Amino acid sequence: MKIGIDKIGFYTPPTFVDMVELAEARDVDPNKYLIGIGQEKMSIATKNYDVVAMAATAADNILTDEDKEKIDMILFATETGIDQSKSGATWVHDLVGIQPFARSVELKQACYSATAGLQLAMGHIALHPESKVLVLATDIAKYGLNTGGEPTQGAGAVAMLLSANPRILEIEKESTAYTKDIDDFWRPNYSEFAFVDGKYSNEAYLSTLTASWNRYKAQYQAQLSDFEALLFHVPYTKMGRKALQALEDEMDEAGTTRFDSYYETAIKYNKTVGNIYTGSLYLSLISLLEQGEELPADARLGMFSYGSGAVGEFFVGKIQTNYKNYLRKSSHEDLLNKRKQLTIEEYENILSTPLEVDETGDILLDVDEFVSSEDFVFVGTNGHRRQYQRANN
Ligand code: HMG
């Protein structure tokens, strides 16, 4: 039985910062951000957008009423959690209107956990072929103003519906996961911003890639020429180039050209959204599928997922016939093109202004001018209970 991605879509908030303006404000050569880091824009979540609001909007955009009746598991992957006990999946379950007899849970392992979600969904569907599983990858990447990580921020969510007989991408059951306890990037519970050892995190990403790939290669007698394209976790688009370079010795000239060319297509969305942590690999997948020429049916995509701390996984997706019919290219292009550019002053205010808490400890938020009317939004807390609504309600 084939199991994999039947539907996929992403959401990113309607405001962004232009990387040239940010570079000028930081007195940095813009080419460092545009070429050295490889980012053109980065999405910024204003106060009404948290991981639940973004994931609910992403999910709502891809699901039909029939899907909502069939989904019996929601896996909410994030490292930007908003509650130590309750999972983000339960709010999304309610906002989107999934039938009640569903298992809802949150998963965490830095940028890797959506891939864990995908693998758990595969096992669940193998046991229950009629079921559908909603996997959500949702995050806000924040390093803070004037930090080394500042140009590698971003915000967004990817929603994937996993099922038997998927129409977009079959996920092969063979994969290799790898774990090593390191401190390259982490965010203690008391900190709003991530801590990172930038250079070490790049090295850790690459050594996890080679460890995962070498093991996969040995276990399954694989070689890079088995794949039509390679996809990577994309914290910033230069990182995937470094990943391709790390594997270059195993490619012939035609392979290098092919993988480089697909990579260009696979980063079109990431270049203008930034790092969305758990969703970044899947944003890159969407970019390749939507922005590229039609890939041959059964073409195999080698995929590398990385989450600091660190866990990596090399696995493979197989293209399904007519997959282009099930994508959401024009909605995604509209979403990106209609975003509003923030001034650097607006962006700095957003990042540096904490949510106001009243004397009872609650937060009361207006729906601000940056919000898109159809989106789900966070509007504060009532008795410490988080409140969400459609922006245009
Ligand atoms: P930095 O020190 O600001 O930058 O840190 P740099 O000095 O290393 O320069 C970056 C690149 O720009 C270099 O190229 C420069 O040569 C080039 P490279 O050597 O890397 O090929 N450059 C220029 N190019 C053209 N024109 C110019 C110019 N000037 C310089 N004028 C760093 C960069 C990415 C480390 C920093 O932004 C950072 O710490 N970011 C956050 C950490 C990160 O994204 N790490 C990635 C791997 S870990 C990961 O992926 C996990 C993660 O997603 C979290 C999770 O799992 O949850 C982060």
Boltz pocket constraint, residues with backbone or C-beta under 6 A from the ligand:
constraints:
  - pocket:
      binder: B
      contacts: [[A, 29], [A, 30], [A, 31], [A, 32], [A, 33], [A, 35], [A, 36], [A, 37], [A, 79], [A, 109], [A, 110], [A, 111], [A, 112], [A, 148], [A, 149], [A, 150], [A, 151], [A, 152], [A, 185], [A, 196], [A, 197], [A, 198], [A, 199], [A, 201], [A, 202], [A, 205], [A, 233], [A, 234], [A, 235], [A, 236], [A, 238], [A, 239], [A, 275], [A, 277], [A, 306], [A, 307], [A, 308]]
      max_distance: 6.0
